[in-house]
Amino acid sequence: MNAPRLLTIYSHRACIDHDMGEYHPESPRRLETILAMIEAEYPAILDCTLSPADTDLFKTIHDPAYIDRLIAIDHQLDGTKDRHRIDSDTIMEAGTLRATRMAAGAVMKACANIMTGQTRHAFCATRPPGHHAEYDRAMGFCFVNHAFLAAVTLIDGAHDTQHDEQQHPAPKVAIIDFDVHHGNGTADLTRRRAESGLRDVLYISSHEHPLYPGTGIPAIDGDAHGCVLDLPYPAAMESSDFIALYERSVLPALLRFAPDYLVVSAGFDAHRDDPLSTARLNEDTFAAITTMLKNLRKPILSILEGGYNLEALENSVQAHIEALLGEG
């Protein structure tokens, strides 16, 4: 039996096939750039042997009627070069649903391999992103919420293997989202779960305000019975202030919640060179935050979200990977 890996990277070229148009910031070139770097620098820990997730899986976290609408649109687009505009910046075409299914397939394989001890940590280099996808709608380049799917899968998988709740308390998952935009979709799904009586997911989002989608304000949105921690920050956030925010607010919240697993919505669009924000972080900032989370000594499943300057994205992803591979 092979020794467990410290980190496995999951990706698939089907995720490149989703194309919302030549000038759209969420471009196939994002993943092409990342994959070229990974194939050159980390080929031994790259796993592209993925299977697309079944669309029924999406109905476990999303409104089934919403998923059926996506399937119907996919059928209309099959074999054409047409595009279907969900909203002003979220567009489906013939490759979209398969890319989404493959991205979810990466998440499912990562969850399985973390739970069985085949890998300690995982990074899913996939697209489209997911953290804006709410219970019943796509938005913000996102169709299915992969981070929340990962959290529920890890919880349910642990329940399936641990039958004695006295010896094995119910598992908990914290989702940490450092994308520059608020993950309204993950907050929505976490809030719904908390309101149903399940308080086993904690969602923490640090995000620039005001930026799209304009949500994530604690005084307005509330904390969902302590299961949502929104940390809006002002424009032009510097690296030192961002790291201090995590030390002051994120780490204590994680220590109080005591999760069994960490899921990271790894968006790199708070980089100083990114066109969609004013934040002034750099790749060293993302490495520092990743190391901070890794020092909690919990398995980490990280999923690519935003990041739209190709050079900054490549450098930030590599810094994130190196931090996951680092000691601790």
N, C-alpha and C positions, 0 to 999 in steps of 0.2 A: 504494500500500500504506500502510495506517495505521501510524503510529509505535507501537512497543510501549508498552503501559501499564506504569506502575510497579506498580500493584496492580489486580487484578480480584477482585470479590466474587461468589461463585457461591451461588445459593440457588434454592429452588423451593417453592411453596405446598403441593405434595404432602407435603412433610416436616412440615407442620402437622397432617395428617390422622391421624397416629398418636396415639392417645389412650388412656392406661393408666388413666384414671379421674379423677374430679373432684378428688380430694384428693392425687393423686400429684404429687410435687415435679417430676418430669420432664414438665412440662405443655406442651401446644401453645402456651400463652401465652408461653413463653420465646421461641420463634421469632417469634411474632406481634409481640412487643415489639421484638425486634432488627430485624426486617424493616421495621417502621414507621420506625425511626430511620434505617436505611440508605436507604430510599426517599426520605426527607426530606432527608438530608444528602449522600448519595453516589450519586444515581441514574445518573450518567454512567459509573460503573465497576461497576454491578450487572448481572450476566448471569443471567437466569432461563431461558434457552433451553437447557434440559438434557434429556437422554434418560435414562430409567432404565437402570441397568446390568443386564445379563443375569445371572441367578442362577448360571450356569456360572462366571462370573468369581469368585464367592465361593469356589468349590471349589478355586481356585488357591492359597488361603491357609488355608482351613478344611477340616475333615474332610467329604468329600462326603456321607457318611451324615448328618451333622449338618445340612447345608444341605437335604438332602432332607426331613428332619423338619420344618424350618421351612416348606418348600413345602407339605408335606402339611397342616400346621396352617393355613396360609393358605387352602388349598382348603376346609377344613372351615368356616372363618370367613367365607368369601366370601358377601356378600349378607345377613349376619346382623349383629346388634348384640351378639353374644356376645364373651366374652373368654376367652383361654386363658392360664393362669398358668404361666409357665416356672419361676419361683421366687417367693420372697416379695415381691419388688419388681420383677420383670421380666415384663411381660404383653404378649401379642400380641392384636391385634384386626384387623378387616378392613383397616385402612389401614396396618398395621405394615410388611408386607413391601414394599409399593410405596414407602413413605417411605424405607425402608432402601435400596432399589434406586436411588431418586432421589438420596439422599445419596452413594451410591457413584458415581452418574453425575456428580455435581458434582466429586468427587475425580478421576475419570478425565479430565474435560474440563480441570480445572485442571492436571493432570500434562501433558496433551498441549500445552496452551498455554504452559506454562513451558518444556517441552523444545524447542518450535519458536520460542521467543523472542517470542511474542505478548504475554506478560506476564512481568514480572520476579518478582513475588510474587503469591500468591493466598490468599484467605480463604474457606473453605467454611462459610457460615452455614446449617447443616443439622442435622437430628436424625432418628432417635435417635443418641445418641453411640455410641462404639465401643471405647474403650480397655480395658474389662473383658471383652470377648468373646474367649474363649480358642479354641484350635484346634477344640475339639469341644463347646463349650457357650456359651449366652447367659447373661449374669448382669449385675447392677449396671446395669440399664436398657439394656444394650448387646446387639446381635445380630450385627453384622459389624464387624470391626476395620478401620475406614477408614484409620487412620494407617499400619498395617502394609501395607495394600493400596496406599496411596500410595507407600510406600518401595519395595516390590517393583516397582511399575509404573515408577517413575523409573529404577530400576536396569535393568530389562529393556528399557525404551525406549532408554536410552543404549547398551546392548549391541547393539540392533538397528541403530543408526545409526553405531556406531563399530566398524569391522571390524579395524582395526590396533591391537592391544593394546599394541604398543611405543610408538606415538605417542599412544594414548589409553588410559591405564591403566583397569582395571575401576572403574566408578563406585561410590561409597559414599554412604550416606544416614544421617544422624543424626536420630533422633526424640527431641525434647525435650518432656517432659510436665510442665507445671506445674499440672495439676489437683491439688486437695488430696488426692485419693484415688490410691493406687497403681494404675497401669495393668497389673494382673496379666495381662490378655490380651495386651497388646503385649509384655510380658516373656516370656510363654510362647511366643509365635510367634517372637520374636527368639532365644530360647534354642534352640528346635527348629532354626532355620536355622543357628545357630552350630554345633550338634552334628552337623549334616549336612556340615559342612566349609565352609559359606559364612559368612565373617566380614565381610560388607559392610554390615551394619546395626548401628548403635550405638543402644541405647535408654537414655535418661537420664530418671529419674523423681525429682522432688522431691515428697514427700508427708508429710502429718501422720500420725504414729504415736502411739498406736494408733487407727486409723480403719478403716472398711471398705476393702478386704476382709481386712486384717490381714497382707498379704504385703508383700514389698519390704524385707526385712531382710537386709542383705548376708551376715551371718554364717550365716544359715539358707539363703538362696536361692542364694548364690554369684554369680559375675560372668559366667557363660556365656562362658568363654574371653576375657574382656575386652570382651564385647559388651553387657553390661548394667551400668549404674551406678545403683544405688538409693541415694537420699539421703533417708532418713527424718528428720523433724524433730519436735520436741516440740510439745505443745499451745501455743496462744497465741503463735505465731510472729509477730514484728514485721516490718514492712517492711524496716527496715535490716538485720536479721539474714538475711532472705530474700535480699536483693540481695547481701549478703556471701557467702552460700552459693554463689550462681551465680558470683560473681567468683573464689571460692576453689576451687571444685570443678568446675563445669560448663564454664566457659570453657577451663581447661587441658585437660580431657578432649576437648573439641571440637577444640582446636588440635592435640592429639596424633593424633586420628583423621583429621583433614583431610577432612571430607565434601565431596562435590560439591553436595549438596542438604540443606536442613534441612526436616524435617516437624515441625510443632508441634501437639501435642495441647493445644489451648487451652481448658482448663477454668478457670473464674473463681470456683470455689466456695471458694477460700482468702480471699475478700473478707471483711472484718470483719463485714459485715452478712448473710453467707450463713447459712442455718439449719442446714447440714449439717457445719459445722466450727467450730473455735475459733480458727483462724488470724486474724490481724489485718492482712491486707494491704488495699490499696485500689487504685483504678484507676491511680493514679500508679505503683504497684509494677509492675503488668502492663505499663505503657508503658515503664518502665525496663528490664525484662527483654526486651521485644520489641526495643527499641533496641539493647541489648547483643548480641542475636542478629543483628540486621540489620547491625551493624558488622562482622560476619565476612565480609560481602560475598558471600554465597551466596544463591541463590534460596530463598525460604521459601514452603512450602505449609502454611498453618495451617488447622486443622479444629476446629470448636466441639466441646467436650466438656461439662463440667458448668458450674454456675452457676444458683442457684435462688432468689435474691432478685431480682425483676424489675428494680428500679431499679438495683441494684448491677451486675447483668448487663449492662443497657443501657449504663451508664457505662463499664464495663470493656471491653466490646466496642468502643465508640467510641474509647477510649484506645488499644487494641490496633491498630485501623485507622489512627488518626492516626500512631502510631509507625511502622507499615509504610509510610505515605505520606511520612514525614519524610526529611530529607536523610541521605545516607550510603548 
